[in-house]
Amino acid sequence: MPTSSASTTDAAKPAASGGVQSLERAFDLLERMADAGGEVGLSELSASSGLPLPTIHRLMRTLVACGYVRQQPNRRYALGPRLIRLGESASRLLGTWARPYLARLVEETGETANMALLDGDEIVYVAQVPSKHSMRMFTEVGRRVLPHSTGVGKALLAYTPAEEVRALLARTGMPAATEKTITTPEGFLDALVAVRETGYAVDDNEQEIGVRCLAVSVPDSPTAAAISISGPAGRVTEAATEKIVPILQEVARELSAALANTAGNHQG
């Protein structure tokens, strides 16, 4: 006869954080699937997570029944369509929640502030606070653009391995939005080196003539996120850049800390 502790089900075992162990494991598997490109086999999940195959199989069967994972004809598992609705709602909320930070950017720089996420191969703008200047930039929340012609795109991809960046660019193509748009993978990879060296990204008339954008990624964000300011090239000059970038970086750090605190508060 098993002891009462040995017969405790996976669902009822307390996790180290005081949560439910099977829930933590299920979400860990979903994140591992996302990191692997959205489709994996059970043996890959077992190797990366260290969990035994029967445990993974039981968790995946539950996730499939709920619609968060689907099993492919080749028996591999893929992220399911029900996650899309959760992701879209979370993106909207993240944008709403970031607005006070963007408002501070506007207050301190005078320019329009944006927040953007990497969604698949595209950049999606999830929040904006407009400048108070009569001449200002507008980007519609929900608008999707390709990464190669934007400051936020460069900020978000700066630390992505070069082969993954090349694969993304091959899928999207590199159409020229203006005559200043970078249209070669080598040119874009060089721009990413500059982002890593300086700590910020620039869109210099590459998305729209007459507009300059400065962007930084939000460190340790639960999903890849970047914040930026955009304004007329006549205002967002090299001299202005020296003043604006430290403010952008400081707000990004504050946003990162606030996100971490929120995650910590929800664990208890």
C-alpha positions as CSV (number, residue, x, y, z in Angstrom):
1,M,0.0,0.0,0.0
2,P,1.4,3.4,-0.9
3,T,1.7,6.0,1.9
4,S,-0.7,8.9,1.8
5,S,2.1,11.3,0.7
6,A,3.2,9.0,-2.1
7,S,-0.4,8.8,-3.4
8,T,-0.9,12.5,-3.5
9,T,-1.8,13.4,-7.1
10,D,0.3,15.7,-9.2
11,A,-2.5,18.2,-9.2
12,A,-2.6,18.5,-5.4
13,K,1.2,18.6,-4.8
14,P,2.2,22.0,-3.5
15,A,5.0,23.7,-5.6
16,A,8.0,25.3,-4.0
17,S,6.4,28.7,-4.5
18,G,3.2,27.6,-2.7
19,G,1.3,27.1,-5.9
20,V,0.1,23.9,-7.6
21,Q,2.9,21.9,-9.1
22,S,1.1,20.6,-12.1
23,L,0.0,24.1,-13.1
24,E,3.5,25.3,-12.9
25,R,4.7,22.4,-15.0
26,A,2.0,22.9,-17.6
27,F,2.9,26.6,-18.0
28,D,6.6,25.7,-18.1
29,L,5.9,23.3,-21.0
30,L,3.9,25.9,-22.9
31,E,6.8,28.3,-22.6
32,R,9.3,25.6,-23.7
33,M,7.1,25.0,-26.7
34,A,7.0,28.7,-27.6
35,D,10.9,28.9,-27.2
36,A,11.1,25.9,-29.6
37,G,9.1,27.6,-32.3
38,G,5.6,26.4,-31.2
39,E,5.9,22.7,-32.2
40,V,7.8,19.9,-30.3
41,G,7.8,16.2,-29.6
42,L,7.4,14.6,-26.2
43,S,11.0,13.4,-26.1
44,E,12.2,17.0,-26.7
45,L,10.1,18.3,-23.9
46,S,11.3,15.6,-21.6
47,A,14.9,16.3,-22.4
48,S,14.6,20.1,-21.9
49,S,12.3,20.0,-18.8
50,G,13.8,17.0,-17.1
51,L,10.3,15.6,-16.4
52,P,9.5,12.0,-17.0
53,L,7.6,11.1,-20.2
54,P,4.4,9.8,-18.5
55,T,4.1,13.1,-16.6
56,I,4.6,15.2,-19.7
57,H,2.1,13.0,-21.6
58,R,-0.5,13.5,-18.9
59,L,0.0,17.3,-18.8
60,M,-0.1,17.5,-22.6
61,R,-3.3,15.5,-22.8
62,T,-5.0,18.0,-20.4
63,L,-3.7,21.0,-22.4
64,V,-5.0,19.4,-25.6
65,A,-8.4,18.8,-24.0
66,C,-8.5,22.5,-23.1
67,G,-7.5,23.7,-26.6
68,Y,-4.2,25.2,-25.5
69,V,-2.2,22.6,-27.3
70,R,-3.1,20.5,-30.4
71,Q,-1.6,17.3,-31.6
72,Q,-0.4,17.3,-35.2
73,P,-0.9,14.4,-37.6
74,N,2.9,13.6,-37.2
75,R,2.2,13.1,-33.4
76,R,4.1,16.2,-32.4
77,Y,2.4,18.9,-30.3
78,A,1.8,22.5,-31.3
79,L,0.5,25.5,-29.4
80,G,-3.2,25.7,-29.8
81,P,-5.6,28.5,-31.1
82,R,-7.1,29.3,-27.6
83,L,-3.8,30.9,-26.6
84,I,-4.3,33.6,-29.3
85,R,-7.2,35.1,-27.4
86,L,-5.3,35.1,-24.2
87,G,-2.3,36.7,-25.9
88,E,-4.3,39.4,-27.6
89,S,-6.1,40.3,-24.3
90,A,-2.8,40.4,-22.4
91,S,-1.2,42.6,-25.1
92,R,-4.0,45.1,-24.8
93,L,-3.8,45.1,-21.0
94,L,0.0,45.5,-21.1
95,G,-0.4,48.5,-23.4
96,T,-3.0,50.1,-21.1
97,W,-0.9,49.4,-18.0
98,A,2.2,51.0,-19.6
99,R,0.5,54.2,-20.5
100,P,1.7,56.1,-17.3
101,Y,5.3,55.3,-18.2
102,L,4.8,56.5,-21.8
103,A,3.1,59.7,-20.4
104,R,6.2,60.4,-18.4
105,L,8.3,60.0,-21.5
106,V,6.2,62.5,-23.3
107,E,6.4,64.9,-20.3
108,E,10.2,64.6,-20.2
109,T,11.1,64.5,-24.0
110,G,8.2,66.4,-25.5
111,E,7.8,63.7,-28.2
112,T,5.2,61.0,-28.9
113,A,5.9,57.8,-26.9
114,N,5.1,54.3,-28.1
115,M,5.2,50.7,-26.8
116,A,5.5,47.8,-29.2
117,L,5.8,44.0,-29.1
118,L,7.2,41.4,-31.4
119,D,4.3,39.2,-32.6
120,G,5.5,36.5,-34.8
121,D,7.5,38.2,-37.6
122,E,5.8,41.6,-37.1
123,I,6.0,44.5,-34.8
124,V,2.6,45.5,-33.2
125,Y,2.1,48.8,-31.4
126,V,0.1,48.2,-28.2
127,A,0.2,51.7,-26.7
128,Q,0.8,55.3,-27.6
129,V,0.8,58.7,-25.8
130,P,0.9,61.6,-28.3
131,S,3.2,64.6,-28.0
132,K,1.6,67.9,-27.0
133,H,3.3,69.7,-30.0
134,S,1.0,70.6,-32.9
135,M,3.4,68.8,-35.2
136,R,3.6,65.3,-33.8
137,M,3.7,61.6,-34.9
138,F,0.7,59.3,-34.7
139,T,0.8,55.5,-34.9
140,E,-2.5,53.7,-34.6
141,V,-2.5,51.2,-31.7
142,G,-2.8,47.8,-33.2
143,R,-0.9,48.8,-36.3
144,R,1.6,46.1,-37.6
145,V,4.8,46.9,-39.3
146,L,7.9,44.9,-40.4
147,P,10.8,45.1,-38.0
148,H,13.6,46.1,-40.5
149,S,12.3,49.6,-41.0
150,T,11.6,50.5,-37.4
151,G,13.6,51.5,-34.3
152,V,11.5,49.2,-32.1
153,G,12.1,46.4,-34.5
154,K,15.9,46.8,-34.2
155,A,15.6,47.2,-30.3
156,L,13.5,44.0,-30.1
157,L,15.8,41.9,-32.4
158,A,19.2,43.2,-31.2
159,Y,20.0,40.1,-29.2
160,T,18.4,37.5,-31.4
161,P,20.9,35.1,-33.0
162,A,21.9,36.2,-36.5
163,E,20.6,33.1,-38.3
164,E,17.2,33.6,-36.7
165,V,17.2,37.3,-37.9
166,R,18.1,36.2,-41.4
167,A,15.3,33.6,-41.4
168,L,12.8,36.3,-40.3
169,L,13.9,38.7,-42.9
170,A,13.7,36.0,-45.6
171,R,10.1,35.4,-44.6
172,T,9.0,39.0,-44.4
173,G,11.1,40.4,-47.3
174,M,12.7,43.9,-46.8
175,P,10.5,46.3,-48.8
176,A,11.7,49.9,-48.8
177,A,9.3,52.3,-47.0
178,T,11.6,55.2,-47.9
179,E,14.9,55.6,-49.7
180,K,16.6,55.4,-46.3
181,T,15.1,52.0,-45.4
182,I,17.7,49.2,-44.8
183,T,17.0,46.6,-47.5
184,T,19.7,44.0,-47.0
185,P,20.2,41.4,-44.2
186,E,23.8,42.5,-43.8
187,G,22.8,46.1,-43.4
188,F,20.2,45.2,-40.8
189,L,22.6,42.9,-38.9
190,D,25.1,45.8,-38.8
191,A,22.4,48.0,-37.4
192,L,21.8,45.4,-34.7
193,V,25.5,45.5,-33.8
194,A,25.2,49.3,-33.3
195,V,22.2,48.8,-31.0
196,R,24.2,46.4,-28.8
197,E,27.1,48.8,-28.7
198,T,25.1,52.0,-27.9
199,G,22.2,50.5,-25.9
200,Y,19.5,52.1,-28.2
201,A,18.1,51.8,-31.7
202,V,17.4,54.6,-34.3
203,D,15.0,54.8,-37.1
204,D,16.4,57.7,-39.2
205,N,13.8,58.5,-41.8
206,E,13.6,54.7,-42.6
207,Q,9.8,54.3,-42.0
208,E,8.7,57.8,-42.9
209,I,10.7,60.7,-44.4
210,G,11.1,63.5,-41.9
211,V,10.6,61.3,-38.9
212,R,13.2,60.0,-36.4
213,C,12.6,57.4,-33.8
214,L,14.7,56.3,-30.8
215,A,13.9,53.0,-29.1
216,V,15.1,50.7,-26.3
217,S,13.9,47.2,-25.3
218,V,12.3,46.7,-21.9
219,P,14.8,44.4,-20.0
220,D,13.5,41.1,-18.7
221,S,10.0,41.8,-20.0
222,P,7.8,38.6,-19.9
223,T,7.2,39.1,-23.6
224,A,9.7,41.0,-25.8
225,A,8.7,44.6,-25.6
226,A,10.3,48.0,-26.6
227,I,9.4,51.6,-25.9
228,S,10.3,54.5,-28.2
229,I,9.8,58.2,-28.9
230,S,9.2,59.5,-32.4
231,G,9.2,63.1,-33.7
232,P,10.2,65.3,-36.6
233,A,13.8,65.0,-37.6
234,G,14.2,68.7,-37.0
235,R,13.5,68.1,-33.2
236,V,14.9,64.6,-32.7
237,T,18.4,65.8,-33.6
238,E,21.8,64.2,-32.5
239,A,21.9,66.7,-29.6
240,A,18.4,65.8,-28.5
241,T,19.3,62.1,-28.8
242,E,22.0,62.5,-26.1
243,K,19.3,63.9,-23.7
244,I,16.5,61.6,-24.7
245,V,18.2,58.2,-24.6
246,P,19.0,58.2,-20.9
247,I,15.4,59.0,-20.2
248,L,14.2,56.2,-22.4
249,Q,16.6,53.7,-20.7
250,E,15.5,54.8,-17.2
251,V,11.8,54.5,-18.0
252,A,12.4,51.1,-19.6
253,R,14.1,49.9,-16.3
254,E,11.3,51.3,-14.2
255,L,8.7,49.5,-16.4
256,S,10.8,46.3,-16.2
257,A,10.9,46.6,-12.3
258,A,7.1,47.2,-12.2
259,L,6.4,44.2,-14.4
260,A,8.7,42.0,-12.1
261,N,6.9,43.3,-9.0
262,T,3.5,42.5,-10.5
263,A,4.6,38.9,-11.3
264,G,6.0,38.5,-7.8
265,N,2.7,39.8,-6.2
266,H,0.7,37.3,-8.2
267,Q,2.8,34.3,-7.0
268,G,1.8,34.5,-3.3
